Amino acid sequence: GINAEYGNHGHTTTQMSAQNPAEASIEQHGKNSYYYWHKNVAPDSGRVPQLLSTAPKEAKEPAEPERVRIEKYAWYDDDAAVKILVELDSIGDARDRVQCKFGEHELELLIDDLNGVNYKLAIHSLKNPIDAEKCKLFFKKDKVTIKLIKQDESKLWFELIDKK
């Protein structure tokens, strides 16, 4: 135990027989002791931090870059295909930064860093179904042609987009 006398005021503090300073504080100050309310984190409590998980944090998807919508393009029916023409300066030099995703009734053309700008052409409701596996892109210096292969070659397209 600890015997202590503080100051010259003629009084002696309570005799403390606690094992460590936290328990001594609780014994001396009761509910007013910091350690009374924080017993589980008291120093020398014998508790050891436990690792909860070693699982790696999930990687976040990189944010989609800001894109300028392509709203000016031409298109025409070409027998077994429908062709969409998009004119952009130097697009032919950027073919490695161009991708196009096709679905039965949709397409999404993404162009990364063409003269410092990212572009997007998205059509999600084509008038008629296409064969997504056979669609292709063709490049010229200042133009990209999107060739959509029709599922039904005999069907003429009078509209590109289904406005329903």
N, C-alpha and C positions, 0 to 999 in steps of 0.2 A: 504494500500500500504506500500511499504518498501522504506525508504530513507537510502542510505548508502554512506559513503565516505571511500575510501580505500587509505592508504598510505599518504604521505605528498607531493604528487606531484601537489597539487593545482587543481585537477580536481575531479568532482563528477560523480559517475556512473549514468546511466539512472535510472529514478525513475520507480520502478516496481509496477504495480497494479494487478499482476496476483494472482489467488486464491491459487495455490499450487506451490511447487518448480519446477515441470516440466514445467508448463505454464510460470513461471518466467524465466526459462532458455530459452525457445523458444522466449519469448518477448525480452530478452536481446541479445541472440546470433543469432536469426533468423534461417536460414537454416544450420548454423554451430552448432546448438544445437543438442546434442545427442537425446534429446526427440522429436525434430522436425521429425526425421526419424523413431522414435520408439514410436509414439503417442499411439499406441494400447497397449503398455506394460508399459506405464508411471505409476509411483507410484501414489497412490491416484486417479486413473482414474475412480474408481467406477466400473470397470469391474471385474467380479467374474469368476474364472475358472469354466468351465462346464465339467461334467463327460460325455464323449462321449459314453461309452458303459460299461455294466456290464457283458457282455457275457464272459464265461470262455474261456481261450486260448485252442485251439485244442491240444489234447495230441498227441505227435508224436509217431509213431510206434517205438518200440525198434529196434535198428539196428540188422540185421541178423548177427549172429556170423560167424567168419571165419570157413570154413569147408574144410576138406580134402575129395577130391573125391574118392569114392570107384571105382576102375577100375578093380579089380580082383574078379571075382565071377564065379560060375558054374551054368548051368541051364540044365533042361531036360524036355521033354514032358512026362506027366504021365497020359495018357488017358483023363480024364475030366479037368485036370489042367496042368499048367506049373509051375515048381518049380525052384526058383532061390536060390542058396545057397551062403551065404556070411560068411566067416570065419574071426572072430575078437576075440582076447583074452578077455575072461570074459564078452562077450556080454550077456550071460544068466543072469548075475548079474545086468545088466543095463536096463532090459526090461521096467522099468517105465520111462526111458529117451529116449525111441525109439518110433517114430511114422512113419506111412506110409500112404501116400495119394494115392488113386487109381482113375484113370479115364478110360474111355473106351479103350484108346490106350496108357496109360501112368501110371507111378508110380514114387513116390518120397519117398525114405527112408531117414529119418533124425535121427541121433543118437547124443545126447547131452552128453558131458563130459564122454566119455568112456576112462578111464585112462588119463584124462586131454585133450582129443582131441575130436572135433566135426566132425562127418562124414556125407557124403551125397552120395546117389546113386540115380541118376535121369535118367529115361528112358522115353523119350517123344514121341517115335514112335514105339510102340510094333507092331510086324508083323500082328497080328490079334486082334480083339476086345475081351475084357475081361468083366466079370460081376463084376464091381467095388464094389458092395454092399456085395458080398460073399467072396472076397479075404481076406486072413488072414496071420498073422505072427506066426511062431512057433520057440521057443528058445531051444537051448541046451547050455551047458556051454560055448563053444567057437564058436557057429554057430547060425545064424538066417536063417530060411527058409521062403521065401516069396512065398505063394501059390496063384497063379493067376488062377481063375476059368474061363475057356473058355466060350464064349457065344455059340459057336458051338462045342460041345464035340467031334463030329466025325472028326473034322478037325485036321490033324496032323501039328505040328509046326516044320518046318525044320530050321527056323531062329527065333531068339527072336526079333530082331530089323529090322524094315522095312528100308532098306537103300536107298529108293527113295528120 
